[in-house]
Amino acid sequence: MKAVLFYEHGGAEVLQYADFPDPEPGAGEVLVRLHAASLNRMDLFVRQGWPGLKLKYPHIPGADGAGEVVAVNPPLPSGEVVAVNSPPPSGEVVAVNLPLPSGEGVAVNPPLPSGEVVAVNLPLPSGEGPGVRAGDRVVINSNLGCGQCDFCLAEQDNMCRDWHLLGETIRGTYAEYVAVPARQLFRLPDGFDYHAAAAAGLVYHTAWHSLVTRGKVQAGETVLVVGASGGVNTASIQVTKYLGARVIVVGSGKSKLALAESLGADIMVDRSQEEDWSKAVYKLTDKRGVDVAVDNVGITFPLSFRALRKGGRLLTVGNTGGAKFEIDNRFIFGKHISIIGSTMGTLRDFETVMGLICSGQLKPVIDKTFPLSEARVAQERLEKSEQLGKITLAID
């Protein structure tokens, strides 16, 4: 197959368009012929590398993708052993409310001898993955849980003990083919655009989990979104409006703010004209402050703290402006602020938000599409923050 890959960390110049062996799906996995992939800032971070990141080279980036199922490898029979382990901590739950021949039961594990069975192949929840067939049109959920640990069994697979993100530590979607567990696939309606599906995947999944599952945003609340044109931010604007909340967006430049307004933002603040935009936001709320601040920049936390009301929530899923910065802790305890972090979302979150995407209630914004062979140029555009919405790759 054709793929975009790299053998070492560095700038966009390390990306190569080359031939690479087709992946072979394992038990319970599906081989997808990709027709579209979408870029995320994570692709840039992985290419650049960070201390502790371990990759199998050559690495293929890309978390988001949509295409057609071409092969399905059946899962192991339910109940077949798929994992052995050394002793887990005494009292740790390793099986919760599992179907048993005599009914339902709960098993709590005492210390086990090394090598004793601690996991079996369990049937997946109804509607998640199994049942996909060759020819199905699908979009990929890039949040990879093991399906067996206590978090996965509690439907918190984005907190999996062996969590991976497709394209980060696992070879991804900048390729003609990818193999993923069947449970990671969402079937697309006939005629639904592959590029729209790929553009929606990671960012709407992340925004939905942060705003709805974790942040509990309610109708009538006021939500500040820091940033106007990025993927998660454009998704956050739409999800917040869908929930019936008011949206204030802080962005730079007329074109980016115009995009935010077109997505339903109620008030736009141009940070290039308002150096202390937190003061402007505070005044716009009659000196009450916003209920929720969506801040995935990181270095802007101090300003978001100032813009929040007492008892407000700051939601964060990233740090595009830098991982380390200084904050004034007095704002956190003095204003009773809650900082709520999360990564990606659950299988159930993905099913819910992709249903809204496919029904047209949420609409991903596509900036520009490049052929797969021009992934280097596409990443350079993203790196310069020139995009208004999502950048996609055509894989034909």
KAKA-V583508 format. One record per helix or strand. SS is the DSSP state (a for helix, b for strand). FROM is the first residue (numbers start at 1). TO is the last residue. If there is no record, write none. Layout:
# KAKA-V583508
ss: {SS;SS}
from: {FROM;FROM}
to: {TO;TO}
This chain:
# KAKA-V583508
ss: {b;a;b;b;a;b;b;b;b;b;b;b;b;a;a;b;b;b;b;a;b;a;b;a;b;a;b;a;b;a;b;a;b;a;b;a;b}
from: {2;12;16;29;41;59;64;81;93;103;117;137;143;150;157;164;170;175;177;182;185;194;222;231;246;254;267;277;290;301;308;329;338;347;366;372;390}
to: {6;14;19;38;48;59;72;84;100;108;120;140;144;153;159;166;170;175;181;184;187;214;226;242;251;262;270;284;294;307;316;334;341;358;371;383;394}
